[in-house]
Amino acid sequence: MPQNIIPYGKQSIDQDDVEAVISTLKSDFLTQGPKIAEFEQVFSDYVDADYGIAVNNGTSALHLCALALGVKPGDKVVCPTITFAASANCIEYCGGEVIFCDIDPNTYLIDLNHVEQLFKEHENIKGIVSVDFAGRPVNLESLRKIADEYGAWIIQDSCHSPGGFFIDSSGLKQKCGNGYYADLAIFSFHPVKHIACGEGGMITTRNKALADKINLLRTHGITKDKKLFSYSSGFFQENQQAPLWYYEMQNLGYNYRLTDFQAALGISQLSKADKGIEKRTRIAKTYYEAFQNKKWIKGQSGYIEGHAYHLYVIEVEKRDELYLYLRENNIHCQIHYFPVHLMPYYFNKKSFNLISSQEYIKNCISIAMFPTLAEYDQNYLINRINHFYEK
Ligand SMILES: Cc1ncc(COP(=O)(O)O)c(C=O)c1O
């Protein structure tokens, strides 16, 4: 048994990362300095988007998207139930109502047939939060067709999929977060994600008007940009030059800023992101080959082109017994995710019967997936799982 605990996910911080943070700590800016703009530029280039807005975490990124898209009380928004609660919560923050959607049992992603059914059943669905669960990109071309039919917007929750892509019907590579099919996309830089900033997030888009709105909302709704001033109080007249120090709070915004030293860490981490995905893909292939013919396995993520492999999920018999057995053997797995519609906050408001998601949660378990996972540890984990079923 290895001395160390094998977790399901883990950050990889090297000396370059440490030095990037230290040199920013010694600079003139700790927050909203040059590293923020640089991180926004390199990250939006990485995902092929036109605009990037860095924020303090993925949850605030979602909140700002919902605000910018104008979610208000009475609005309904579709969201898959197999996701982290934050994907749905952003709608509730704005007074909207979440209509939970089932997953496709083969991909674990939003079930497009169910999305269509929900649009037919409900009036006033304004948008869809789509989640690239585990790092597998949703085919947004198909989702966009449904959204367009009903005039709905799409927020792509790509917290699990920076670097992921799908190939659309024209044969084009559509990177997660490029803003081609979704109005807005969001990412998280929580430590278990591909790019770790401690806490951190990013919004990407091709829509300038939305990017401008989000920029303002990220910093209290305050602007110092003369061109944007409304002078509505009449204290200063438009034709009279307002003093240099003048600023306006035009919207009810928030302080959702990232610090400059977190941005420096993000830039350094991003430079290694592709190597990380290569390593994750190799790990996925090894799991796939090890488990593909085992009769106790009910399903697994498998090898898929464009998958960013944030998580590797398998569905197994006797899941809770396996979970405990692995813990006894220093292997700490995780369950992603207990369906959000069954969380008391949501369940006590409205009940949904989402059969595939309710089946999935009985069997799923996320096993170790991170770039520094040693071959020895991965083999040990595979052997322990096989031993549990074959003993
Ligand atoms: C799918 C998904 N959406 C949103 C979030 C929220 O991101 P953060 O933890 O950075 O607020 C997470 C984080 O775990 C996530 O996994």
The ligand as a Gaussian input file, in Angstrom:
#p B3LYP/6-31G(d) Opt

LIG

0 1
 C      -19.336000      22.574000     -12.897000
 C      -18.919000      23.644000     -11.933000
 N      -19.506000      24.853000     -12.013000
 C      -19.170000      25.855000     -11.173000
 C      -18.230000      25.677000     -10.188000
 C      -17.910000      26.795000      -9.243000
 O      -16.582000      27.207000      -9.326000
 P      -15.829000      27.834000      -8.046000
 O      -15.572000      26.752000      -7.076000
 O      -14.574000      28.400000      -8.638000
 O      -16.720000      28.887000      -7.512000
 C      -17.604000      24.450000     -10.065000
 C      -16.585000      24.244000      -9.005000
 O      -16.359000      23.284000      -8.422000
 C      -17.960000      23.395000     -10.946000
 O      -17.403000      22.180000     -10.845000

